[in-house]
Amino acid sequence: MVSATQVRGTGSLISAVPGKPFLTTTNFGTFVLLKPPVQPSTNQVDLVTAP
């Protein structure tokens, strides 16, 4: 769902290990993105482009 104030959806993450299929895992989850974004927490790190 997309509205003027948020984006909601579901996602999946598949982690596959070549040569070791028994380690392959799949995780599913939901997410909500708020617009405008909420203030970042103090434990987040800003990412910058490396020179």
N, CA, C and O atoms as CSV, one atom per row, in Angstrom:
chain,resi,resn,atom,element,x,y,z
A,1,MET,N,N,0.839,-1.163,0.000
A,1,MET,CA,C,0.000,0.000,0.000
A,1,MET,C,C,0.890,1.234,0.000
A,1,MET,O,O,1.861,1.304,0.753
A,2,VAL,N,N,0.561,2.199,-0.838
A,2,VAL,CA,C,1.285,3.456,-0.899
A,2,VAL,C,C,0.288,4.578,-0.702
A,2,VAL,O,O,-0.730,4.642,-1.390
A,3,SER,N,N,0.584,5.473,0.249
A,3,SER,CA,C,-0.261,6.636,0.457
A,3,SER,C,C,0.636,7.862,0.546
A,3,SER,O,O,1.849,7.757,0.361
A,4,ALA,N,N,0.058,9.016,0.826
A,4,ALA,CA,C,0.834,10.247,0.922
A,4,ALA,C,C,1.734,10.267,2.146
A,4,ALA,O,O,2.696,11.034,2.182
A,5,THR,N,N,1.449,9.443,3.150
A,5,THR,CA,C,2.228,9.476,4.385
A,5,THR,C,C,3.014,8.213,4.677
A,5,THR,O,O,3.871,8.225,5.561
A,6,GLN,N,N,2.751,7.107,3.959
A,6,GLN,CA,C,3.481,5.877,4.260
A,6,GLN,C,C,3.453,4.887,3.110
A,6,GLN,O,O,2.628,4.966,2.200
A,7,VAL,N,N,4.390,3.949,3.190
A,7,VAL,CA,C,4.464,2.828,2.260
A,7,VAL,C,C,4.501,1.569,3.121
A,7,VAL,O,O,5.355,1.444,3.999
A,8,ARG,N,N,3.581,0.635,2.876
A,8,ARG,CA,C,3.531,-0.632,3.613
A,8,ARG,C,C,3.696,-1.773,2.632
A,8,ARG,O,O,3.227,-1.705,1.496
A,9,GLY,N,N,4.366,-2.820,3.081
A,9,GLY,CA,C,4.531,-3.968,2.195
A,9,GLY,C,C,5.127,-5.152,2.924
A,9,GLY,O,O,5.273,-5.148,4.146
A,10,THR,N,N,5.467,-6.162,2.149
A,10,THR,CA,C,6.108,-7.353,2.677
A,10,THR,C,C,7.378,-7.595,1.879
A,10,THR,O,O,7.507,-7.147,0.740
A,11,GLY,N,N,8.297,-8.300,2.482
A,11,GLY,CA,C,9.540,-8.597,1.799
A,11,GLY,C,C,10.076,-9.941,2.225
A,11,GLY,O,O,9.646,-10.506,3.231
A,12,SER,N,N,11.010,-10.444,1.461
A,12,SER,CA,C,11.653,-11.704,1.817
A,12,SER,C,C,13.155,-11.567,1.589
A,12,SER,O,O,13.601,-10.860,0.685
A,13,LEU,N,N,13.910,-12.248,2.415
A,13,LEU,CA,C,15.361,-12.295,2.307
A,13,LEU,C,C,15.759,-13.758,2.201
A,13,LEU,O,O,15.465,-14.558,3.089
A,14,ILE,N,N,16.429,-14.101,1.107
A,14,ILE,CA,C,16.874,-15.471,0.892
A,14,ILE,C,C,18.397,-15.476,0.959
A,14,ILE,O,O,19.064,-14.788,0.186
A,15,SER,N,N,18.935,-16.250,1.880
A,15,SER,CA,C,20.385,-16.386,2.028
A,15,SER,C,C,20.772,-17.792,1.593
A,15,SER,O,O,20.387,-18.778,2.222
A,16,ALA,N,N,21.536,-17.873,0.511
A,16,ALA,CA,C,21.967,-19.168,-0.016
A,16,ALA,C,C,23.479,-19.279,0.108
A,16,ALA,O,O,24.204,-18.341,-0.222
A,17,VAL,N,N,23.953,-20.422,0.582
A,17,VAL,CA,C,25.386,-20.671,0.726
A,17,VAL,C,C,25.788,-21.681,-0.345
A,17,VAL,O,O,25.355,-22.832,-0.305
A,18,PRO,N,N,26.617,-21.254,-1.307
A,18,PRO,CA,C,27.019,-22.183,-2.376
A,18,PRO,C,C,27.688,-23.435,-1.814
A,18,PRO,O,O,28.573,-23.345,-0.963
A,19,GLY,N,N,27.269,-24.583,-2.285
A,19,GLY,CA,C,27.854,-25.845,-1.867
A,19,GLY,C,C,27.346,-26.367,-0.536
A,19,GLY,O,O,27.691,-27.481,-0.141
A,20,LYS,N,N,26.526,-25.580,0.169
A,20,LYS,CA,C,25.985,-26.019,1.464
A,20,LYS,C,C,24.498,-25.667,1.531
A,20,LYS,O,O,24.103,-24.773,2.279
A,21,PRO,N,N,23.680,-26.366,0.754
A,21,PRO,CA,C,22.260,-26.027,0.693
A,21,PRO,C,C,21.546,-26.151,2.037
A,21,PRO,O,O,20.494,-25.540,2.225
A,22,PHE,N,N,22.082,-26.915,2.964
A,22,PHE,CA,C,21.444,-27.049,4.281
A,22,PHE,C,C,21.535,-25.750,5.088
A,22,PHE,O,O,20.839,-25.601,6.092
A,23,LEU,N,N,22.385,-24.809,4.661
A,23,LEU,CA,C,22.490,-23.511,5.337
A,23,LEU,C,C,21.581,-22.446,4.717
A,23,LEU,O,O,21.486,-21.333,5.235
A,24,THR,N,N,20.918,-22.782,3.615
A,24,THR,CA,C,20.029,-21.828,2.961
A,24,THR,C,C,18.847,-21.503,3.868
A,24,THR,O,O,18.213,-22.401,4.421
A,25,THR,N,N,18.557,-20.214,4.015
A,25,THR,CA,C,17.429,-19.772,4.841
A,25,THR,C,C,16.611,-18.745,4.089
A,25,THR,O,O,17.115,-18.051,3.206
A,26,THR,N,N,15.341,-18.657,4.450
A,26,THR,CA,C,14.434,-17.655,3.898
A,26,THR,C,C,13.699,-16.992,5.052
A,26,THR,O,O,13.137,-17.667,5.914
A,27,ASN,N,N,13.708,-15.660,5.061
A,27,ASN,CA,C,12.994,-14.895,6.088
A,27,ASN,C,C,11.979,-13.988,5.418
A,27,ASN,O,O,12.266,-13.375,4.390
A,28,PHE,N,N,10.794,-13.904,6.001
A,28,PHE,CA,C,9.734,-13.054,5.492
A,28,PHE,C,C,9.388,-12.020,6.553
A,28,PHE,O,O,9.539,-12.276,7.748
A,29,GLY,N,N,8.928,-10.863,6.125
A,29,GLY,CA,C,8.518,-9.856,7.089
A,29,GLY,C,C,7.732,-8.743,6.438
A,29,GLY,O,O,7.645,-8.658,5.213
A,30,THR,N,N,7.165,-7.896,7.265
A,30,THR,CA,C,6.429,-6.724,6.790
A,30,THR,C,C,7.239,-5.481,7.118
A,30,THR,O,O,8.109,-5.509,7.989
A,31,PHE,N,N,6.950,-4.392,6.419
A,31,PHE,CA,C,7.634,-3.139,6.694
A,31,PHE,C,C,6.672,-1.972,6.521
A,31,PHE,O,O,5.660,-2.075,5.827
A,32,VAL,N,N,7.010,-0.866,7.165
A,32,VAL,CA,C,6.283,0.404,7.025
A,32,VAL,C,C,7.326,1.494,6.877
A,32,VAL,O,O,8.180,1.654,7.749
A,33,LEU,N,N,7.273,2.246,5.792
A,33,LEU,CA,C,8.135,3.400,5.585
A,33,LEU,C,C,7.273,4.640,5.771
A,33,LEU,O,O,6.261,4.807,5.090
A,34,LEU,N,N,7.676,5.509,6.691
A,34,LEU,CA,C,6.912,6.717,6.950
A,34,LEU,C,C,7.489,7.881,6.163
A,34,LEU,O,O,8.707,8.029,6.067
A,35,LYS,N,N,6.605,8.716,5.593
A,35,LYS,CA,C,7.027,9.894,4.840
A,35,LYS,C,C,6.438,11.119,5.518
A,35,LYS,O,O,5.219,11.124,5.692
A,36,PRO,N,N,7.136,12.127,5.909
A,36,PRO,CA,C,8.590,12.194,5.886
A,36,PRO,C,C,9.175,11.248,6.926
A,36,PRO,O,O,8.497,10.873,7.882
A,37,PRO,N,N,10.448,10.859,6.735
A,37,PRO,CA,C,11.042,9.891,7.654
A,37,PRO,C,C,11.108,10.429,9.078
A,37,PRO,O,O,11.242,11.631,9.308
A,38,VAL,N,N,11.010,9.506,10.017
A,38,VAL,CA,C,11.121,9.879,11.419
A,38,VAL,C,C,12.572,10.216,11.730
A,38,VAL,O,O,13.478,9.833,10.990
A,39,GLN,N,N,12.787,10.926,12.815
A,39,GLN,CA,C,14.137,11.299,13.230
A,39,GLN,C,C,14.961,10.028,13.485
A,39,GLN,O,O,14.485,9.132,14.182
A,40,PRO,N,N,16.187,9.923,12.939
A,40,PRO,CA,C,16.975,8.717,13.159
A,40,PRO,C,C,17.357,8.559,14.623
A,40,PRO,O,O,17.513,9.539,15.351
A,41,SER,N,N,17.503,7.312,15.040
A,41,SER,CA,C,17.913,7.064,16.415
A,41,SER,C,C,19.376,7.423,16.590
A,41,SER,O,O,20.103,7.590,15.612
A,42,THR,N,N,19.801,7.540,17.825
A,42,THR,CA,C,21.177,7.944,18.104
A,42,THR,C,C,22.182,6.828,17.847
A,42,THR,O,O,23.386,7.086,17.857
A,43,ASN,N,N,21.733,5.605,17.619
A,43,ASN,CA,C,22.676,4.510,17.381
A,43,ASN,C,C,22.884,4.226,15.900
A,43,ASN,O,O,23.517,3.230,15.550
A,44,GLN,N,N,22.363,5.082,15.021
A,44,GLN,CA,C,22.562,4.892,13.586
A,44,GLN,C,C,23.812,5.627,13.125
A,44,GLN,O,O,24.195,6.643,13.704
A,45,VAL,N,N,24.436,5.110,12.089
A,45,VAL,CA,C,25.662,5.694,11.546
A,45,VAL,C,C,25.371,6.197,10.146
A,45,VAL,O,O,24.762,5.493,9.340
A,46,ASP,N,N,25.812,7.431,9.852
A,46,ASP,CA,C,25.665,7.958,8.501
A,46,ASP,C,C,26.650,7.264,7.568
A,46,ASP,O,O,27.827,7.119,7.900
A,47,LEU,N,N,26.170,6.832,6.396
A,47,LEU,CA,C,27.024,6.197,5.403
A,47,LEU,C,C,27.413,7.229,4.373
A,47,LEU,O,O,26.573,8.008,3.921
A,48,VAL,N,N,28.682,7.244,3.997
A,48,VAL,CA,C,29.175,8.180,2.997
A,48,VAL,C,C,29.946,7.400,1.943
A,48,VAL,O,O,30.382,6.275,2.188
A,49,THR,N,N,30.114,8.001,0.767
A,49,THR,CA,C,30.860,7.375,-0.309
A,49,THR,C,C,32.342,7.382,0.016
A,49,THR,O,O,32.890,8.406,0.424
A,50,ALA,N,N,32.985,6.251,-0.162
A,50,ALA,CA,C,34.424,6.170,0.084
A,50,ALA,C,C,35.181,6.910,-1.019
A,50,ALA,O,O,34.765,6.904,-2.177
A,51,PRO,N,N,36.283,7.539,-0.655
A,51,PRO,CA,C,37.062,8.281,-1.692
A,51,PRO,C,C,37.672,7.370,-2.717
A,51,PRO,O,O,38.344,7.837,-3.636
